[in-house]
Amino acid sequence: MSLWTTYYIFVMSIENKCREVIFYKNYFVIFLNGQNNKVKEKILWTLKLIEELAVIPTVYFKHIKNGESLYEIRIQQGTDIYRIFCFFDTGKLVVLINGFVKKTQKIPNSEIEKALKIKKEYETEKQANAQ
């Protein structure tokens, strides 16, 4: 699958979007497919908010401290808390990379390291494709 292959969450006119959400490779898709239908619906609803709202409430979208330029999309369904790592590319493009179910108050370092590794992979592939 090419870096530039994107999977659109909702088919909408571009005028209604403040930003575009894409998936990089299949990291996020594997996470999403592993969730039940209620969780999938909540995740897709949250991603639609991120695309449409000019200012995203921090309850849904937050910069990760010590995560360089990583952000987390935050989803709560029942008592479970889901996190999806992402970053910006070219300003209004949000690239989803991986997700996990948060079990503790603090984000595990291993999850941040995994996200940073995938982000580096994206940047390396993008740079190679530009040449």
C-alpha positions in Angstrom: 0.0 0.0 0.0 1.4 3.4 -1.0 2.0 6.2 1.5 -0.3 8.3 -0.6 -3.2 5.9 -0.5 -5.7 7.3 1.8 -8.9 6.0 3.4 -11.5 8.6 3.9 -13.7 8.3 7.0 -16.7 10.2 5.7 -17.5 11.3 2.2 -18.1 15.1 2.6 -17.5 18.1 0.5 -14.1 19.7 1.2 -15.7 23.0 2.0 -17.1 21.6 5.3 -13.8 20.4 6.5 -11.3 22.3 8.5 -8.8 19.5 8.2 -8.5 16.1 6.6 -7.9 12.8 8.4 -6.0 10.0 6.7 -4.6 6.7 7.8 -0.9 5.8 7.3 -0.5 2.2 6.0 -2.6 -0.2 8.0 -1.5 0.6 11.6 -4.7 2.4 12.6 -7.0 0.1 10.5 -5.8 -3.0 12.4 -6.6 -1.2 15.7 -10.0 0.0 14.5 -11.0 -3.5 13.2 -10.2 -5.0 16.6 -12.9 -2.9 18.3 -16.6 -3.7 18.7 -19.2 -1.8 16.7 -20.0 0.7 19.5 -16.4 1.7 19.8 -15.9 1.9 16.1 -18.9 4.3 15.8 -17.6 6.5 18.6 -14.1 6.6 17.0 -15.5 7.5 13.6 -17.8 10.2 15.2 -14.7 11.7 17.0 -12.7 11.7 13.7 -15.5 13.5 12.0 -15.4 16.2 14.8 -11.7 16.6 14.2 -12.3 17.1 10.5 -15.1 19.6 11.0 -14.4 21.7 14.0 -12.1 24.7 13.7 -11.2 24.4 17.4 -11.2 20.9 18.8 -12.0 20.5 22.5 -9.0 19.0 24.4 -11.3 16.3 25.7 -11.0 14.8 22.2 -7.6 16.0 20.9 -4.5 16.9 22.8 -0.8 17.5 22.3 1.4 14.8 24.0 4.0 16.3 26.3 7.4 14.8 25.5 5.9 13.3 22.4 7.6 15.7 20.0 4.9 16.6 17.5 2.5 13.8 18.5 -1.1 14.3 19.4 -3.6 11.9 20.9 -7.2 11.6 19.9 -9.1 10.6 23.0 -12.2 8.5 23.0 -14.1 7.2 26.0 -16.7 4.4 25.6 -18.2 3.2 28.8 -15.3 2.8 31.3 -12.8 2.2 28.6 -10.5 4.9 27.3 -9.0 4.6 23.7 -6.1 6.7 22.4 -5.1 7.2 18.8 -1.8 8.8 18.0 -1.6 11.2 15.1 0.4 14.1 13.8 0.0 17.0 11.4 1.5 17.0 7.9 1.1 20.1 5.6 -0.9 22.0 8.2 -4.4 20.7 7.8 -3.7 17.0 7.2 -4.0 14.8 10.3 -2.2 11.4 9.9 -3.5 8.6 12.1 -0.8 6.1 13.0 -1.7 3.7 15.9 -4.1 3.3 18.7 -4.4 1.5 22.0 -6.7 1.1 25.0 -5.4 3.1 27.9 -5.2 1.1 31.1 -3.3 3.6 33.3 -3.3 7.3 34.1 0.0 7.9 32.2 0.6 7.0 28.6 3.0 4.1 28.4 6.4 5.1 27.0 6.3 2.0 24.8 3.2 3.3 23.0 4.8 6.7 22.5 8.0 5.1 21.2 5.9 3.0 18.8 4.1 6.1 17.5 7.3 8.0 17.0 8.8 5.1 15.1 5.8 5.0 12.8 6.0 8.8 12.3 9.7 8.5 11.4 8.8 5.8 8.9 6.2 8.1 7.3 8.6 11.0 7.1 11.3 8.8 5.6 8.9 7.4 3.0 7.6 10.8 2.2 11.1 12.2 1.7 12.1 9.2 -0.5 8.9 9.7 -2.7 9.7 13.5 -3.1 13.1 12.8 -4.6 
